[in-house]
């Protein structure tokens, strides 16, 4: 009897770990690793030793709710990772989240709590080709939408992109090269997933776009780029000053004689 119970427990644990692995790779791995260092979010090795299980479940379901609820640890974590909000995973139930925790536990070790450098990808990216892919001069192999339909990069002589999503001028500084690669490959955000899940980028395309963003990040730190808002502000002030001068000219001309000067002249003629 005891052997049967033990067998059932082991089978259940193995099943939970397998299910957790599937969920982790599908949803979590774009932003997190287990023992391989930080990406967009923190390394999750031994996360169960840092926070209680119920806290982890609440945070996965809605991190911003935990943060706005006054949790100091959650707030410090949010600030430490460039205030990049973790997408809510309300589609996951507690069983699925527990399976992910089981998988993380099984793949953690006491020595992986500290961040470990990510091994660089073997593919070398071409920044010029990445720029062409970003703006659509070269189409993605799977016909995914161009990056600049939603994102902008501030570079001199570069066509401005969309404003539907975050500006990517210094995204490498915010997320690191590995983090940017993880986001592009893993599609952690709903809009990205909807746009690219059935039309994913090829590995070389990811490397090229990352190389371009790395170049843009380096340039953005040193150049002064004129923004549309600044041009509009300067144009508005200049237009206002011209109107003020024009109105002043007409006002001064009008005040050279009384308003009823024509009436006075007619009255003088009548005498």
Residue frames relative to the residue before (quaternion, step in Angstrom):
aa qw qx qy qz dx dy dz
X 1.0000 0.0000 0.0000 0.0000 0.00 0.00 0.00
X 0.6750 0.4955 -0.2904 0.4631 3.56 0.91 -0.95
X 0.6179 0.5412 -0.3373 0.4599 3.58 1.09 -0.71
X 0.6440 0.5264 -0.3097 0.4606 3.57 1.03 -0.86
X 0.6504 0.5115 -0.3083 0.4694 3.56 0.96 -0.89
X 0.6507 0.5154 -0.3108 0.4631 3.56 0.95 -0.93
X 0.6408 0.5279 -0.3164 0.4588 3.56 0.99 -0.87
X 0.6623 0.5076 -0.2997 0.4626 3.57 0.96 -0.90
X 0.6465 0.5226 -0.3153 0.4578 3.58 1.01 -0.83
X 0.6671 0.4974 -0.2949 0.4697 3.56 0.96 -0.90
X 0.6427 0.5243 -0.3144 0.4618 3.54 1.04 -0.84
X 0.6519 0.5179 -0.3036 0.4633 3.56 1.01 -0.89
X 0.6583 0.5097 -0.3026 0.4640 3.57 0.96 -0.90
X 0.6533 0.5131 -0.3082 0.4637 3.57 1.00 -0.86
X 0.6490 0.5171 -0.3106 0.4635 3.57 1.01 -0.87
X 0.6476 0.5233 -0.3110 0.4583 3.57 0.98 -0.90
X 0.6534 0.5138 -0.3126 0.4597 3.57 0.99 -0.86
X 0.6558 0.5110 -0.3142 0.4583 3.59 0.96 -0.84
X 0.6553 0.4953 -0.3053 0.4816 3.56 0.98 -0.87
X 0.6476 0.5254 -0.3076 0.4582 3.55 1.03 -0.84
X 0.6257 0.5377 -0.3290 0.4595 3.57 1.06 -0.77
X 0.6441 0.5251 -0.3154 0.4580 3.57 0.97 -0.90
X 0.6803 0.4817 -0.2839 0.4739 3.59 0.90 -0.95
X 0.6468 0.5341 -0.3198 0.4405 3.57 0.94 -0.92
X 0.7015 0.4696 -0.2767 0.4592 3.59 0.82 -0.98
X 0.6779 0.5007 -0.2895 0.4538 3.57 1.07 -0.72
X 0.8191 0.2689 -0.0980 0.4971 3.58 0.90 -0.94
X 0.7912 0.3970 -0.1838 0.4275 3.59 0.78 -1.02
X 0.6455 0.6049 -0.3270 0.3325 3.58 0.99 -0.87
X 0.5377 0.6178 -0.4158 0.3954 3.60 1.18 -0.28
X 0.7961 0.2802 -0.1271 0.5212 3.59 1.07 -0.70
X 0.7916 0.2710 -0.1240 0.5335 3.61 1.17 -0.44
X 0.1674 -0.7358 0.6411 0.1396 3.54 -1.28 0.49
X 0.3192 -0.6865 0.6000 0.2584 3.53 -1.36 0.06
X 0.8583 -0.0228 -0.0352 0.5115 3.54 -0.19 1.30
X 0.6618 0.4955 -0.3243 0.4597 3.62 1.20 0.20
X 0.6902 -0.4919 0.2777 0.4523 3.58 1.19 0.38
X 0.6519 -0.5381 0.3830 0.3725 3.53 -1.32 0.22
X 0.1628 -0.7223 0.6591 0.1315 3.51 -1.27 0.56
X 0.7934 -0.0657 0.0993 0.5970 3.58 -0.54 -1.14
X 0.7756 0.1906 -0.0910 0.5948 3.55 1.10 -0.79
X 0.7160 -0.4725 0.3009 0.4166 3.59 -1.27 0.06
X 0.5777 -0.5305 0.4861 0.3855 3.52 -1.34 0.36
X 0.3079 -0.8021 0.4910 0.1440 3.59 -0.78 1.02
X 0.3519 0.7329 -0.5135 0.2745 3.60 1.19 0.20
X 0.8558 0.0417 -0.0787 0.5095 3.56 -0.88 1.05
X 0.2414 0.7916 -0.5292 0.1872 3.60 1.11 0.56
X 0.6057 0.5742 -0.3458 0.4288 3.59 1.15 -0.61
X 0.6489 0.4960 -0.3165 0.4824 3.58 1.25 -0.38
X 0.6725 0.4967 -0.2876 0.4673 3.57 1.25 -0.40
X 0.8052 0.1041 -0.0332 0.5828 3.57 1.06 -0.76
X 0.5605 -0.5985 0.4476 0.3567 3.62 -1.15 0.62
X 0.6375 -0.5686 0.3662 0.3692 3.56 -1.15 0.63
X 0.6567 0.5112 -0.3289 0.4464 3.62 0.94 -0.82
X 0.6090 0.5396 -0.3417 0.4702 3.59 1.15 -0.65
X 0.6441 0.5239 -0.3170 0.4584 3.58 0.94 -0.89
X 0.6499 0.5187 -0.3126 0.4593 3.57 0.96 -0.89
X 0.6732 0.4917 -0.2981 0.4651 3.60 0.90 -0.92
X 0.6628 0.5157 -0.3027 0.4507 3.57 1.00 -0.88
X 0.6494 0.5072 -0.3201 0.4675 3.60 0.98 -0.80
X 0.6642 0.5085 -0.3122 0.4503 3.58 0.94 -0.84
X 0.7845 -0.1609 0.1202 0.5867 3.61 0.95 -0.83
X 0.2392 -0.8131 0.5168 0.1206 3.56 -0.02 1.31
X 0.6589 0.5262 -0.3187 0.4329 3.58 0.96 -0.83
X 0.5980 0.5511 -0.3612 0.4563 3.60 1.11 -0.60
X 0.6513 0.5021 -0.3062 0.4795 3.58 1.01 -0.85
X 0.6579 0.5182 -0.3023 0.4553 3.58 0.94 -0.92
X 0.7126 0.4504 -0.2506 0.4761 3.57 0.85 -1.02
X 0.6003 0.5657 -0.3552 0.4398 3.56 1.26 -0.28
X 0.6058 -0.6073 0.3327 0.3917 3.57 1.31 0.05
X 0.3926 0.7133 -0.4907 0.3102 3.59 1.23 0.28
X 0.3683 -0.7752 0.4733 0.1986 3.58 -0.44 1.21
X 0.6307 0.5271 -0.3396 0.4572 3.59 1.01 -0.75
X 0.6610 0.5055 -0.3010 0.4659 3.57 0.93 -0.94
X 0.6509 0.5184 -0.3108 0.4593 3.58 0.99 -0.85
X 0.6670 0.4917 -0.3063 0.4685 3.60 0.93 -0.85
X 0.6192 0.5377 -0.3306 0.4672 3.58 1.10 -0.72
X 0.6395 0.5356 -0.3064 0.4586 3.55 1.01 -0.92
X 0.6967 0.4640 -0.2674 0.4773 3.59 0.91 -0.92
X 0.6391 0.5451 -0.3254 0.4342 3.59 1.05 -0.74
X 0.7541 0.3209 -0.1871 0.5416 3.58 1.17 -0.56
X 0.6789 -0.5768 0.2748 0.3617 3.51 0.85 1.22
X 0.5301 -0.6655 0.3908 0.3513 3.58 1.16 0.65
X 0.3137 0.7191 -0.5367 0.3106 3.53 1.00 0.91
X 0.3147 -0.7883 0.4905 0.1972 3.63 -0.32 1.18
X 0.3922 -0.6933 0.5533 0.2438 3.54 -0.98 0.86
X 0.4757 -0.6822 0.4631 0.3064 3.63 -0.75 0.96
X 0.5021 -0.6424 0.4877 0.3120 3.59 -1.00 0.81
X 0.1842 -0.7780 0.5937 0.0913 3.58 -1.02 0.85
X 0.0601 0.8426 -0.5281 0.0864 3.53 0.76 1.11
X 0.5903 0.5796 -0.3659 0.4263 3.58 1.25 -0.29
X 0.6331 0.5048 -0.3340 0.4825 3.60 1.26 -0.23
X 0.2866 -0.7406 0.5773 0.1900 3.58 -0.95 0.85
X 0.7158 -0.4703 0.2962 0.4226 3.57 -1.27 0.23
X 0.6006 0.5546 -0.3621 0.4478 3.60 1.08 -0.66
X 0.6710 0.4952 -0.2974 0.4650 3.58 0.89 -0.90
X 0.6570 0.4970 -0.3110 0.4739 3.58 0.98 -0.83
X 0.6319 0.5236 -0.3279 0.4680 3.59 1.02 -0.78
X 0.6233 0.5335 -0.3365 0.4622 3.58 1.07 -0.73
X 0.6303 0.5201 -0.3260 0.4753 3.57 1.06 -0.77
X 0.6442 0.5168 -0.3186 0.4652 3.59 0.97 -0.83
X 0.6210 0.5296 -0.3299 0.4744 3.58 1.03 -0.80
X 0.6593 0.5057 -0.3050 0.4653 3.58 0.94 -0.88
X 0.6474 0.5126 -0.3187 0.4654 3.60 0.97 -0.86
X 0.6383 0.5299 -0.3227 0.4557 3.58 0.96 -0.88
X 0.6870 0.5046 -0.2820 0.4403 3.56 0.90 -0.97
X 0.7580 0.3664 -0.1964 0.5026 3.58 1.13 -0.58
X 0.5511 0.5771 -0.4047 0.4467 3.57 1.27 0.31
X 0.0651 -0.7660 0.6350 0.0763 3.53 -1.29 0.32
X 0.6709 -0.5312 0.3382 0.3917 3.54 -1.22 0.46
X 0.7065 0.4796 -0.2676 0.4464 3.59 1.12 -0.56
X 0.6551 0.5435 -0.3194 0.4165 3.60 1.22 -0.16
X 0.3915 0.7431 -0.4743 0.2640 3.58 1.21 0.20
X 0.6689 0.4565 -0.2926 0.5085 3.56 1.12 -0.67
X 0.5810 -0.5968 0.4219 0.3583 3.55 -1.15 0.63
X 0.1562 -0.7671 0.6190 0.0636 3.53 -1.06 0.88
X 0.5311 -0.6467 0.4327 0.3355 3.57 -0.93 0.81
X 0.4337 -0.6800 0.5311 0.2596 3.54 -1.09 0.79
X 0.4466 -0.6748 0.5181 0.2772 3.54 -0.97 0.90
X 0.4688 -0.7002 0.4604 0.2793 3.57 -0.77 1.02
X 0.5369 -0.6166 0.4718 0.3300 3.52 -1.14 0.70
X 0.5373 -0.6620 0.4235 0.3062 3.56 -1.02 0.81
X 0.6276 0.5462 -0.3425 0.4365 3.61 1.16 -0.47
X 0.2840 -0.7434 0.5828 0.1643 3.56 -1.02 0.86
X 0.3152 -0.7792 0.5154 0.1669 3.56 -0.72 1.04
X 0.3010 -0.7199 0.6006 0.1745 3.55 -1.22 0.64
X 0.3688 -0.7735 0.4717 0.2079 3.60 -0.36 1.25
X 0.6433 0.5163 -0.3342 0.4560 3.63 0.99 -0.76
X 0.6682 0.4677 -0.3064 0.4909 3.59 0.91 -0.82
X 0.6113 0.5551 -0.3399 0.4502 3.57 1.09 -0.70
X 0.6319 0.5202 -0.3225 0.4755 3.58 1.07 -0.77
X 0.6595 0.5049 -0.3038 0.4666 3.57 0.95 -0.87
X 0.6395 0.5003 -0.3203 0.4880 3.58 1.06 -0.70
X 0.6309 0.5670 -0.3247 0.4184 3.58 1.00 -0.88
X 0.7798 0.3318 -0.1713 0.5025 3.60 0.91 -0.92
X 0.5755 -0.6344 0.3646 0.3653 3.60 1.25 -0.10
X 0.3816 0.7009 -0.5113 0.3190 3.60 1.19 0.31
X 0.7286 0.1705 -0.1347 0.6496 3.53 1.29 -0.51
X 0.3582 -0.7445 0.5221 0.2117 3.58 -0.76 0.99
X 0.5251 -0.5992 0.4979 0.3426 3.55 -1.18 0.62
X 0.6226 -0.5895 0.3676 0.3602 3.57 -1.05 0.79
X 0.7574 0.3557 -0.1944 0.5120 3.59 1.02 -0.79
X 0.5111 -0.7013 0.3771 0.3236 3.57 1.32 0.44
X 0.2525 0.7548 -0.5538 0.2444 3.57 0.98 0.83
X 0.6125 -0.5675 0.3921 0.3861 3.62 -1.15 0.47
X 0.5761 -0.5881 0.4350 0.3647 3.57 -1.18 0.54
X 0.5926 -0.6014 0.4079 0.3475 3.56 -1.12 0.68
X 0.7145 0.4760 -0.2744 0.4331 3.58 0.93 -0.88
X 0.4461 0.6488 -0.4864 0.3788 3.59 1.19 0.26
X 0.7742 0.2550 -0.1514 0.5591 3.59 1.22 -0.45
X 0.7804 0.3240 -0.1447 0.5147 3.59 1.09 -0.73
X 0.2419 -0.7480 0.6007 0.1453 3.53 -1.26 0.53
X 0.0971 -0.7457 0.6538 0.0837 3.53 -1.29 0.55
X 0.3022 -0.7753 0.5308 0.1605 3.59 -0.69 1.07
X 0.2394 0.7283 -0.6046 0.2160 3.53 -0.36 1.33
X 0.5323 -0.6241 0.4623 0.3369 3.58 -1.02 0.76
X 0.8225 0.1835 -0.1623 0.5133 3.56 -0.84 1.01
X 0.5812 0.5745 -0.3674 0.4441 3.56 1.31 0.14
X 0.5060 -0.6583 0.4646 0.3078 3.57 -0.94 0.91
X 0.4565 -0.6884 0.4900 0.2786 3.58 -0.81 0.99
X 0.3185 -0.7593 0.5410 0.1715 3.54 -1.05 0.78
X 0.7415 -0.4115 0.3028 0.4350 3.53 -1.33 -0.27
X 0.3568 -0.7240 0.5537 0.2051 3.52 -1.35 0.27
X 0.3832 0.7418 -0.4734 0.2808 3.59 1.23 0.38
X 0.7828 0.1755 -0.0891 0.5904 3.59 1.17 -0.57
X 0.7656 -0.4253 0.2505 0.4125 3.55 -1.33 0.19
X 0.5160 -0.6108 0.5061 0.3233 3.56 -1.16 0.72
X 0.2617 -0.8135 0.5084 0.1062 3.58 -0.81 1.04
X 0.2853 0.8044 -0.4894 0.1791 3.60 1.25 0.24
X 0.8114 0.0983 -0.0423 0.5746 3.59 0.94 -0.81
X 0.1868 0.8212 -0.5159 0.1569 3.55 1.01 0.82
X 0.6035 0.5513 -0.3658 0.4449 3.62 1.12 -0.55
X 0.6182 0.5289 -0.3371 0.4738 3.58 1.08 -0.71
X 0.6916 0.4859 -0.2765 0.4573 3.57 0.97 -0.88
X 0.8391 0.2583 -0.0811 0.4718 3.58 0.81 -1.02
X 0.4115 -0.6750 0.4740 0.3878 3.59 1.26 -0.49
X 0.6528 -0.5173 0.3768 0.4053 3.58 -1.25 0.43
X 0.6647 0.5051 -0.3031 0.4596 3.57 0.91 -0.93
X 0.6491 0.5268 -0.3168 0.4480 3.56 1.03 -0.78
X 0.6447 0.5094 -0.3171 0.4736 3.58 1.00 -0.85
X 0.6463 0.5166 -0.3120 0.4670 3.57 0.97 -0.88
X 0.6491 0.5312 -0.3110 0.4470 3.57 1.02 -0.83
X 0.6521 0.5105 -0.3114 0.4661 3.58 1.03 -0.82
X 0.6795 0.4898 -0.2971 0.4585 3.59 0.87 -0.96
X 0.7109 0.4562 -0.2597 0.4680 3.58 0.96 -0.84
X 0.7822 0.4017 -0.1841 0.4393 3.56 0.91 -0.94
X 0.2425 -0.8183 0.4915 0.1734 3.60 1.28 -0.32
X 0.0931 0.8545 -0.5068 0.0656 3.62 0.67 1.04
X 0.7003 0.4595 -0.2678 0.4761 3.58 1.19 -0.45
X 0.6310 -0.6097 0.3270 0.3511 3.59 -0.92 0.95
X 0.6878 0.4842 -0.3027 0.4482 3.60 0.84 -0.93
X 0.6300 0.5243 -0.3254 0.4715 3.57 1.04 -0.79
X 0.6553 0.5216 -0.3101 0.4498 3.55 0.93 -0.92
X 0.6567 0.5105 -0.3081 0.4619 3.55 0.96 -0.87
X 0.7053 0.4845 -0.2636 0.4453 3.59 0.99 -0.84
X 0.8388 0.2556 -0.0803 0.4739 3.58 0.92 -0.90
X 0.4431 0.7230 -0.4615 0.2607 3.62 1.17 -0.21
X 0.7557 0.3337 -0.1948 0.5288 3.59 0.95 -0.83
X 0.7456 0.2887 -0.1821 0.5723 3.59 1.34 -0.09
X 0.0369 0.8615 -0.5056 0.0287 3.60 0.77 1.01
X 0.5307 -0.6081 0.4866 0.3344 3.53 -1.25 0.49
X 0.4903 -0.6222 0.5226 0.3154 3.55 -1.17 0.62
X 0.6661 -0.5235 0.3514 0.3984 3.56 -1.22 0.53
X 0.6700 0.4902 -0.3055 0.4662 3.60 0.94 -0.83
X 0.6201 0.5367 -0.3388 0.4612 3.59 1.07 -0.69
X 0.6196 0.5283 -0.3328 0.4757 3.58 1.02 -0.79
X 0.6647 0.5089 -0.2995 0.4578 3.57 0.89 -0.96
X 0.6626 0.5089 -0.3062 0.4564 3.60 0.99 -0.82
X 0.6654 0.4913 -0.3043 0.4726 3.60 0.90 -0.91
X 0.6349 0.5184 -0.3263 0.4709 3.60 0.99 -0.80
X 0.6376 0.5231 -0.3265 0.4617 3.60 0.99 -0.82
X 0.6433 0.5113 -0.3188 0.4724 3.60 1.00 -0.78
X 0.6770 0.4847 -0.2965 0.4677 3.60 0.88 -0.90
X 0.6045 0.5383 -0.3481 0.4729 3.58 1.12 -0.62
X 0.6450 0.5051 -0.3020 0.4875 3.59 1.02 -0.86
X 0.6640 0.5100 -0.3006 0.4568 3.60 0.90 -0.97
X 0.6247 0.5473 -0.3269 0.4509 3.58 1.03 -0.80
X 0.6702 0.5027 -0.2917 0.4615 3.56 0.95 -0.92
X 0.6795 0.4838 -0.2864 0.4713 3.59 0.96 -0.89
X 0.6437 0.5541 -0.3215 0.4186 3.58 0.95 -0.91
X 0.6351 0.5486 -0.3297 0.4324 3.57 1.13 -0.61
X 0.7690 0.3663 -0.1879 0.4890 3.61 1.16 -0.50
X 0.7006 0.4740 -0.2863 0.4500 3.60 1.07 -0.56
X 0.3172 -0.6907 0.6064 0.2336 3.55 -1.29 0.36
X 0.1027 -0.8207 0.5620 0.0068 3.53 -0.39 1.26
X 0.3920 -0.7074 0.5378 0.2381 3.58 -0.86 0.98
X 0.2222 -0.7870 0.5643 0.1129 3.54 -0.71 1.04
X 0.6331 -0.5494 0.3894 0.3817 3.55 -1.17 0.61
X 0.6336 0.5492 -0.3386 0.4269 3.58 0.98 -0.84
X 0.6631 0.5054 -0.3062 0.4595 3.59 0.97 -0.86
X 0.6406 0.5199 -0.3234 0.4634 3.57 1.02 -0.83
X 0.6565 0.5079 -0.3119 0.4623 3.57 0.96 -0.85
X 0.6450 0.5232 -0.3197 0.4561 3.58 1.01 -0.82
X 0.6662 0.4920 -0.2981 0.4746 3.58 0.92 -0.94
X 0.6492 0.5208 -0.3102 0.4594 3.57 0.99 -0.86
X 0.6528 0.5224 -0.3044 0.4565 3.57 1.01 -0.83
X 0.6617 0.4930 -0.3068 0.4742 3.58 0.95 -0.87
X 0.6473 0.5201 -0.3191 0.4568 3.59 0.97 -0.87
X 0.6571 0.5112 -0.3038 0.4632 3.59 0.96 -0.90
X 0.6441 0.5245 -0.3187 0.4566 3.58 0.99 -0.82
X 0.6589 0.5076 -0.3100 0.4605 3.58 0.95 -0.87
X 0.6476 0.5164 -0.3231 0.4578 3.60 1.00 -0.80
X 0.6491 0.5054 -0.3100 0.4766 3.58 1.01 -0.82
X 0.6331 0.5388 -0.3265 0.4498 3.57 1.01 -0.82
X 0.6576 0.4967 -0.3026 0.4788 3.58 0.97 -0.89
X 0.6547 0.5244 -0.3105 0.4472 3.59 0.96 -0.89
X 0.6683 0.4876 -0.2953 0.4779 3.58 0.91 -0.92
X 0.6292 0.5380 -0.3321 0.4521 3.61 1.00 -0.78
X 0.6312 0.5419 -0.3265 0.4487 3.57 1.02 -0.84
X 0.6948 0.4623 -0.2766 0.4764 3.60 0.83 -0.97
X 0.6381 0.5366 -0.3277 0.4445 3.59 1.01 -0.75
X 0.6581 0.5015 -0.3087 0.4692 3.57 0.96 -0.89
X 0.6446 0.5210 -0.3211 0.4582 3.60 0.99 -0.81
X 0.6561 0.5235 -0.3038 0.4509 3.55 1.01 -0.85
X 0.7076 0.4873 -0.2580 0.4419 3.59 1.00 -0.80
X 0.4663 0.6845 -0.4492 0.3351 3.59 1.23 0.02
X 0.7903 0.1266 -0.0792 0.5943 3.63 1.19 -0.38
X 0.6281 -0.5534 0.3732 0.4000 3.59 -1.19 0.49
X 0.6198 -0.5595 0.4051 0.3724 3.53 -1.19 0.54
X 0.7659 0.3448 -0.1728 0.5145 3.61 1.01 -0.87
X 0.1976 0.8267 -0.5060 0.1464 3.58 1.14 0.59
X 0.6461 0.5223 -0.3241 0.4524 3.63 0.97 -0.83
X 0.6399 0.5204 -0.3271 0.4612 3.60 1.01 -0.74
X 0.6377 0.5305 -0.3257 0.4537 3.59 0.98 -0.83
X 0.6496 0.5223 -0.3212 0.4495 3.56 0.99 -0.84
X 0.6551 0.5094 -0.3172 0.4590 3.61 0.95 -0.80
X 0.6472 0.5161 -0.3158 0.4637 3.58 1.05 -0.80
X 0.6361 0.5316 -0.3341 0.4485 3.60 1.03 -0.76
X 0.6492 0.5213 -0.3126 0.4573 3.57 1.06 -0.79
X 0.6450 0.5527 -0.3223 0.4179 3.61 1.06 -0.64
X 0.6148 0.5548 -0.3551 0.4337 3.64 1.18 -0.41
